[in-house]
Amino acid sequence: FDRWGMVLVTANLAQGGMGTLQAVLAGGDIYGEKDFMVWDSSMTEKGALQDVFGRMMLLSGHRVPILFDIGGGKGFMDALRKEVGAHVGGVTSGNPHLAETESIEQAASLPHALQHLFCKGGVPTCGQTQFKYNATCWTDRVDVETPPTEQNKGYGGQAKWHPGNRAHQLIARRMTLLFLRALDEAMNIWLKATVSEGSPLDGKYWHLAEEEKKIRDALKSANATA
């Protein structure tokens, strides 16, 4: 991003089990400006609440973001793409043809990132806390004194229905590949355009105001009761 003269700012706007409705009603103030918005609230939000999130994200703030789903939001994002032309994307759930864990012994031979991530039928370790999570309340260090108060042996929130660190890592790596592919495509477009049309790069390749206005106009004229 630095080589492009761009400043990358990412924010984890986690809200626990509260959902997003109370935040999206003031989306521009709470979430701020965004070019790329990831939705991950399927545990607490279904149906109409998902639709409200998508519409408010597209309407609030100065820019119209790409909406990205990492589980449970494909339906409302596809609907917004068809209805108003919103730009959406997402990662598919399930195993993308990666090696599976067949036993504790066999898992040790897999790359660390794949151990107990996807299990073959009947193997229970992928859902077990000791294999799914690596968070602890305290890790001994030689440069920091051990706290005088005894630390908890376990760490809260490690429910079996929550994704563990390996699942988060897989999603992050797939999203990283998406961004790298997009940057590579942008560089190819930039190169071809400047070779054929000269520098600087014509604004038609990177100005988004017309496209964003088209999406917002469609949202504003939509039948909210349909």
KEKE-3310 file (N, C-alpha, C; in steps of 0.2 Angstrom, whole numbers, plus 5000, padded with zeros to 4 digits):
npx = (5004:5010:5019:5010:5006:4996:4986:4984:4971:4964:4951:4945:4929:4922:4908:4903:4890:4880:4875:4872:4863:4860:4872:4873:4863:4869:4879:4889:4896:4899:4905:4913:4923:4924:4930:4929:4919:4917:4906:4901:4891:4882:4878:4870:4861:4848:4839:4829:4837:4850:4848:4846:4858:4866:4861:4862:4876:4879:4873:4878:4891:4905:4910:4905:4905:4913:4904:4907:4906:4909:4902:4886:4880:4877:4865:4858:4867:4869:4856:4856:4865:4859:4848:4852:4864:4875:4892:4899:4905:4913:4919:4919:4911:4917:4928:4941:4946:4957:4970:4964:4961:4964:4967:4974:4987:4990:4988:4998:5008:5003:5004:5006:4995:4985:4982:4969:4959:4950:4941:4940:4926:4919:4930:4933:4941:4942:4932:4936:4941:4955:4962:4957:4958:4971:4972:4977:4977:4989:5006:5021:5036:5053:5056:5047:5039:5030:5013:5007:4995:4986:4983:4969:4966:4959:4952:4940:4925:4928:4919:4912:4905:4911:4923:4939:4957:4964:4954:4950:4963:4963:4953:4958:4969:4964:4957:4968:4974:4964:4965:4978:4977:4968:4975:4986:4979:4974:4987:4990:4980:4983:4996:4994:4985:4992:5002:4996:4988:4995:5003:4997:4987:4971:4956:4945:4948:4949:4941:4926:4914:4903:4899:4896:4886:4876:4873:4868:4857:4849:4846:4840:4828:4822:4809:4805:4796:4794)
npy = (4994:5006:5008:5012:5024:5024:5025:5012:5008:4999:4992:4984:4982:4976:4970:4961:4951:4960:4964:4974:4984:4995:5002:5005:5014:5026:5026:5033:5040:5031:5020:5026:5032:5021:5010:4997:4985:4973:4960:4951:4945:4935:4927:4934:4941:4941:4940:4954:4963:4961:4966:4980:4983:4982:4992:5004:5005:5007:5019:5028:5040:5047:5039:5025:5009:4993:4978:4964:4947:4936:4925:4919:4930:4931:4931:4943:4952:4948:4951:4965:4968:4964:4973:4986:4987:4986:4983:4968:4954:4939:4926:4908:4896:4881:4867:4872:4861:4857:4848:4836:4833:4817:4810:4812:4809:4809:4822:4829:4828:4837:4854:4867:4877:4869:4859:4851:4859:4856:4841:4824:4814:4809:4812:4820:4831:4844:4852:4854:4862:4863:4860:4869:4882:4895:4904:4911:4916:4920:4920:4914:4924:4929:4942:4949:4951:4938:4939:4944:4939:4924:4918:4914:4897:4894:4903:4915:4914:4904:4896:4881:4884:4895:4902:4896:4901:4896:4895:4909:4913:4907:4913:4926:4925:4921:4932:4941:4936:4940:4954:4956:4950:4960:4971:4968:4967:4980:4987:4981:4987:5000:5001:4997:5007:5019:5017:5016:5028:5038:5047:5058:5045:5043:5050:5042:5029:5028:5037:5037:5043:5044:5031:5028:5037:5032:5020:5025:5033:5023:5016:5026:5027:5015:5003:5002:4994:4983)
npz = (5000:5004:4993:4983:4987:4996:5012:5023:5033:5046:5056:5070:5074:5085:5093:5102:5107:5104:5092:5077:5074:5083:5080:5066:5064:5066:5057:5050:5060:5070:5064:5055:5040:5026:5014:5012:5019:5031:5036:5050:5058:5060:5071:5079:5071:5060:5044:5042:5049:5044:5032:5035:5040:5028:5019:5027:5028:5015:5013:5023:5028:5018:5007:4997:5002:4998:5001:5012:5015:5028:5032:5033:5028:5014:5007:5009:5004:4991:4987:4988:4978:4967:4967:4969:4963:4971:4976:4981:4990:4996:5007:5005:5015:5024:5019:5008:5000:5008:5017:5029:5046:5053:5064:5081:5081:5067:5064:5069:5059:5049:5042:5054:5054:5049:5057:5066:5060:5049:5051:5047:5045:5060:5068:5082:5086:5081:5086:5099:5114:5118:5106:5097:5101:5106:5115:5131:5148:5154:5149:5153:5154:5151:5153:5160:5175:5184:5187:5203:5207:5205:5189:5179:5173:5161:5147:5144:5134:5125:5117:5109:5098:5092:5081:5080:5083:5071:5061:5060:5055:5043:5036:5036:5028:5016:5013:5012:5000:4991:4991:4987:4974:4968:4969:4960:4948:4947:4945:4933:4925:4926:4921:4907:4903:4904:4895:4883:4883:4889:4903:4916:4924:4917:4924:4923:4926:4940:4947:4957:4959:4951:4950:4963:4966:4958:4964:4977:4973:4969:4980:4988:4981:4982:4986:5002:5009:5001)
capx = (5000:5014:5021:5004:5005:4990:4987:4979:4968:4960:4948:4940:4924:4919:4902:4901:4883:4875:4872:4874:4857:4861:4877:4872:4858:4873:4884:4895:4899:4902:4910:4918:4923:4926:4930:4928:4916:4916:4900:4902:4886:4877:4876:4865:4857:4845:4834:4829:4843:4855:4847:4847:4865:4869:4858:4865:4883:4880:4871:4881:4898:4906:4911:4901:4910:4912:4902:4911:4903:4913:4898:4879:4877:4877:4858:4856:4872:4867:4850:4858:4869:4854:4843:4854:4871:4880:4898:4899:4910:4914:4923:4914:4912:4918:4935:4942:4951:4964:4971:4960:4964:4961:4968:4979:4994:4991:4987:5005:5011:5001:5006:5002:4989:4979:4980:4963:4955:4945:4941:4937:4920:4919:4935:4930:4946:4941:4928:4938:4944:4962:4964:4953:4960:4978:4973:4978:4977:4996:5011:5027:5041:5059:5057:5041:5038:5024:5008:5006:4988:4985:4979:4964:4969:4956:4951:4933:4923:4930:4914:4913:4902:4915:4929:4946:4962:4965:4948:4951:4969:4962:4949:4962:4974:4960:4956:4974:4975:4959:4968:4984:4974:4965:4981:4989:4974:4975:4993:4990:4976:4987:5001:4991:4982:4997:5006:4992:4985:5000:5002:4995:4982:4965:4952:4939:4950:4949:4935:4921:4909:4897:4896:4893:4879:4871:4871:4864:4851:4844:4844:4835:4821:4819:4803:4807:4791:4793)
capy = (5000:5012:5009:5015:5030:5024:5023:5007:5009:4993:4993:4978:4985:4970:4972:4955:4948:4965:4965:4980:4989:5002:5006:5007:5019:5031:5022:5037:5043:5026:5016:5031:5031:5015:5008:4989:4983:4966:4959:4945:4946:4930:4924:4938:4945:4937:4943:4961:4966:4961:4971:4986:4984:4983:4998:5009:5005:5010:5026:5033:5042:5050:5034:5019:5003:4986:4974:4958:4943:4930:4919:4920:4936:4931:4932:4950:4955:4946:4955:4972:4968:4964:4978:4993:4987:4986:4979:4964:4948:4935:4919:4903:4892:4874:4866:4873:4856:4857:4842:4835:4829:4810:4807:4816:4807:4811:4829:4832:4828:4842:4861:4869:4880:4865:4854:4851:4864:4852:4835:4819:4811:4805:4814:4826:4836:4851:4856:4853:4868:4862:4860:4875:4889:4895:4910:4910:4922:4923:4916:4916:4928:4930:4949:4952:4947:4934:4943:4941:4936:4919:4919:4909:4892:4895:4910:4915:4915:4899:4891:4877:4886:4901:4899:4896:4905:4894:4897:4916:4914:4905:4918:4932:4923:4921:4940:4944:4934:4944:4961:4955:4949:4966:4976:4966:4969:4987:4988:4980:4992:5006:5000:4997:5013:5024:5015:5018:5034:5042:5049:5054:5040:5046:5049:5037:5023:5028:5041:5033:5047:5042:5024:5028:5041:5027:5015:5028:5035:5017:5014:5031:5026:5008:5002:4999:4990:4978)
capz = (5000:5004:4986:4979:4990:5000:5019:5025:5040:5047:5062:5072:5078:5088:5098:5106:5105:5104:5085:5074:5073:5087:5078:5060:5063:5066:5054:5048:5066:5074:5060:5051:5033:5024:5007:5012:5026:5033:5040:5053:5064:5059:5077:5083:5067:5054:5040:5041:5053:5040:5026:5037:5040:5022:5017:5030:5026:5008:5013:5028:5026:5011:5002:4996:5002:4996:5007:5011:5020:5030:5035:5035:5025:5007:5005:5009:5000:4984:4985:4987:4972:4961:4968:4968:4960:4976:4975:4986:4990:5002:5007:5006:5021:5023:5017:5001:4997:5012:5021:5035:5052:5054:5071:5084:5078:5060:5064:5070:5053:5045:5044:5060:5052:5047:5062:5069:5057:5046:5053:5044:5048:5066:5072:5086:5089:5078:5090:5106:5115:5118:5099:5093:5104:5109:5120:5138:5152:5155:5146:5156:5150:5155:5154:5163:5181:5184:5191:5210:5207:5201:5183:5177:5169:5155:5144:5143:5127:5120:5116:5104:5091:5090:5077:5084:5079:5065:5057:5059:5051:5036:5033:5035:5022:5010:5011:5009:4993:4987:4990:4982:4967:4966:4968:4954:4943:4947:4942:4926:4921:4926:4916:4900:4901:4903:4889:4877:4884:4893:4910:4922:4923:4916:4930:4922:4929:4947:4950:4959:4961:4947:4952:4970:4966:4955:4970:4982:4970:4968:4987:4990:4977:4983:4990:5008:5011:4997)
cpx = (5004:5017:5016:5003:4998:4991:4982:4977:4963:4957:4944:4935:4919:4914:4899:4894:4878:4872:4875:4869:4859:4867:4876:4867:4862:4880:4890:4899:4902:4907:4915:4918:4926:4926:4928:4926:4915:4911:4901:4897:4881:4874:4870:4860:4855:4841:4834:4834:4849:4854:4848:4854:4868:4867:4861:4872:4884:4878:4875:4889:4898:4907:4906:4906:4908:4910:4905:4908:4908:4909:4891:4876:4876:4870:4857:4861:4870:4860:4851:4862:4864:4849:4846:4861:4876:4886:4899:4904:4909:4918:4918:4916:4914:4926:4936:4948:4958:4964:4967:4963:4960:4962:4973:4986:4995:4991:4994:5009:5009:5004:5002:4996:4983:4978:4974:4958:4949:4946:4938:4931:4921:4925:4933:4935:4945:4937:4930:4942:4952:4965:4962:4956:4968:4978:4973:4978:4984:5001:5018:5032:5047:5060:5052:5040:5031:5019:5008:5000:4988:4981:4974:4968:4966:4955:4943:4931:4925:4925:4915:4910:4906:4921:4935:4951:4964:4960:4949:4957:4967:4958:4953:4967:4970:4958:4962:4975:4970:4962:4974:4982:4972:4970:4985:4985:4974:4981:4993:4986:4980:4992:4999:4988:4987:5001:5002:4989:4990:4998:5000:4989:4975:4960:4946:4941:4949:4944:4929:4914:4902:4894:4893:4886:4874:4868:4866:4858:4846:4842:4839:4828:4818:4813:4804:4802:4790:4796)
cpy = (5006:5013:5013:5022:5030:5022:5018:5008:5003:4994:4987:4981:4980:4973:4966:4952:4953:4966:4972:4985:4995:5006:5009:5013:5026:5029:5027:5039:5037:5022:5020:5029:5024:5013:5000:4987:4976:4965:4952:4945:4941:4927:4927:4941:4941:4942:4950:4965:4966:4966:4978:4988:4986:4990:5004:5010:5008:5017:5031:5034:5045:5045:5028:5013:4997:4982:4967:4953:4937:4924:4921:4926:4936:4933:4939:4954:4954:4950:4962:4973:4968:4970:4985:4993:4988:4981:4975:4958:4944:4929:4914:4899:4885:4873:4867:4868:4856:4850:4842:4831:4822:4807:4812:4815:4810:4819:4832:4832:4834:4849:4863:4873:4876:4860:4856:4857:4861:4845:4830:4816:4807:4808:4820:4832:4843:4855:4856:4859:4868:4862:4866:4882:4889:4901:4908:4917:4925:4918:4919:4919:4929:4938:4953:4948:4944:4938:4940:4937:4930:4920:4913:4904:4893:4902:4910:4916:4909:4894:4887:4879:4892:4898:4900:4901:4903:4895:4905:4917:4912:4910:4924:4931:4923:4928:4943:4942:4938:4951:4961:4954:4956:4971:4974:4968:4976:4990:4987:4985:4998:5006:5001:5003:5019:5023:5017:5025:5040:5044:5056:5050:5044:5045:5044:5031:5023:5033:5037:5036:5045:5036:5024:5032:5036:5022:5019:5030:5029:5015:5019:5030:5020:5008:4999:4994:4983:4971)
cpz = (5000:4997:4982:4982:4994:5007:5020:5032:5041:5055:5064:5077:5081:5093:5102:5103:5105:5097:5083:5073:5076:5084:5071:5059:5064:5063:5052:5054:5070:5070:5056:5044:5031:5017:5007:5019:5026:5037:5043:5059:5064:5066:5080:5078:5061:5050:5039:5044:5048:5034:5029:5038:5033:5019:5020:5029:5019:5008:5017:5025:5019:5006:5002:4997:4999:5002:5006:5017:5022:5033:5037:5031:5017:5004:5004:5005:4992:4982:4984:4980:4966:4961:4966:4965:4965:4975:4982:4985:4996:5001:5008:5012:5019:5021:5010:4999:5001:5015:5027:5040:5053:5060:5074:5082:5071:5059:5065:5064:5048:5047:5050:5059:5050:5052:5066:5066:5053:5048:5048:5048:5054:5071:5076:5088:5087:5082:5097:5108:5115:5111:5095:5095:5106:5113:5127:5142:5154:5152:5149:5151:5154:5157:5157:5169:5181:5189:5198:5211:5203:5195:5182:5172:5162:5153:5142:5136:5122:5119:5109:5097:5089:5086:5081:5080:5072:5060:5055:5054:5044:5032:5031:5029:5016:5008:5009:5002:4989:4986:4986:4975:4964:4965:4962:4948:4942:4943:4935:4922:4921:4921:4909:4898:4900:4897:4883:4877:4887:4900:4911:4920:4923:4922:4929:4925:4936:4950:4951:4960:4957:4949:4959:4970:4963:4960:4975:4980:4970:4975:4989:4987:4978:4987:4996:5011:5007:5000)
residu = (PHE:ASP:ARG:TRP:GLY:MET:VAL:LEU:VAL:THR:ALA:ASN:LEU:ALA:GLN:GLY:GLY:MET:GLY:THR:LEU:GLN:ALA:VAL:LEU:ALA:GLY:GLY:ASP:ILE:TYR:GLY:GLU:LYS:ASP:PHE:MET:VAL:TRP:ASP:SER:SER:MET:THR:GLU:LYS:GLY:ALA:LEU:GLN:ASP:VAL:PHE:GLY:ARG:MET:MET:LEU:LEU:SER:GLY:HIS:ARG:VAL:PRO:ILE:LEU:PHE:ASP:ILE:GLY:GLY:GLY:LYS:GLY:PHE:MET:ASP:ALA:LEU:ARG:LYS:GLU:VAL:GLY:ALA:HIS:VAL:GLY:GLY:VAL:THR:SER:GLY:ASN:PRO:HIS:LEU:ALA:GLU:THR:GLU:SER:ILE:GLU:GLN:ALA:ALA:SER:LEU:PRO:HIS:ALA:LEU:GLN:HIS:LEU:PHE:CYS:LYS:GLY:GLY:VAL:PRO:THR:CYS:GLY:GLN:THR:GLN:PHE:LYS:TYR:ASN:ALA:THR:CYS:TRP:THR:ASP:ARG:VAL:ASP:VAL:GLU:THR:PRO:PRO:THR:GLU:GLN:ASN:LYS:GLY:TYR:GLY:GLY:GLN:ALA:LYS:TRP:HIS:PRO:GLY:ASN:ARG:ALA:HIS:GLN:LEU:ILE:ALA:ARG:ARG:MET:THR:LEU:LEU:PHE:LEU:ARG:ALA:LEU:ASP:GLU:ALA:MET:ASN:ILE:TRP:LEU:LYS:ALA:THR:VAL:SER:GLU:GLY:SER:PRO:LEU:ASP:GLY:LYS:TYR:TRP:HIS:LEU:ALA:GLU:GLU:GLU:LYS:LYS:ILE:ARG:ASP:ALA:LEU:LYS:SER:ALA:ASN:ALA:THR:ALA)
# end
